[in-house]
Amino acid sequence: MDYQWYPGHMTKAIRQMREDIKLVDLVIELLDARIPLSSRNPDIDSLGRNKSRLVILNKSDLADDTQNALWDKFFKDKGYTVLKVDSRVNSLAKIVDRAIEEACKEKIEANKKKGINRPIRAMVVGIPNVGKSTFINSYAKRSVAKTGNKPGVTKGKQWIKIGKNLELLDTPGILWPKFDDEQIGLNLALVGSMNDNILDAAELAFQFIKKTRENYPDILKNRFNIEGNEDVVEEMYQVADVRNCKLPGNKLDLDKASKIILDEFRSGKLGKITLDRL
């Protein structure tokens, strides 16, 4: 299956981002900690050239702790300031402030020497449904950005003032027109960064189980208390049976079971899972 999703508003959003990035000192890049590589826009390094950089591994509470540490080192080795966060918690302000100060240290010192007293301006970028608006609201300690547990909630840019020293530009979630590797598209679909209405839930769940067999072989057995099976489809039917997913005539509903598997992965109920691995 070809996993692609590129609504028309994203083309306009990319053009706007190329213009807006000229206005900022810092690029805050939110990545999904479960897919740190797949959730990176391949153009972000060229777009963010000569800007301070802060990489936030968001939803790190849903990802494999060992892999979190490896990805943290991976991005620090590139020279970025890195934070691992769960943006749903309400204690982000101090750690994000410190990270921004670290990332913008040279800019802040240069402004002081010139007698310039203006806020740092930062652009928040990321894929759809990575949690940008939730992160901003948690950081700002108030509801300033529209949120929703589906891609495409933020449609236009909005500047958000946080204290005296920072202005944030929230941007729409952006994917790119063509993925270099089909696994990138699959990973984005699995974490919910594409429109589920255009996807085949059973095929997606099938690919998820295949993909996690090597590193997380018992996640379905442990969560659903099933026997398990080397045959992926048979294991999916076992989930359908224990969750009473039935069609008329008492036939097992594989589509409903597949949606349960995907929902429980996305919410962390299957355990801490990282799909992009080092």
Secondary structure, 3 states (H helix, E strand, C coil): CCCCCCCHHHHHHHHHHHHHHHHCCEEEEEEECCCCCCCCCCCHHHHCCCCEEEEEEECHHHCCHHHHHHHHHHHHHCCCEEEECCCCCCCCHHHHHHHHHHHCHHHHHHHHHCCCCCCEEEEEECCCCCCHHHHHHHHHCCCCCCCCCCCCCCCCCEEEEECCCEEEEECCCCCCCCCCCHHHHHHHHHHCCCCHHHCCHHHHHHHHHHHHCCCCCCHHHHHHCCCCCCCHHHHHHHHHHHCCCEECCCEECHHHHHHHHHHHHHCCCCCCCCCCCC
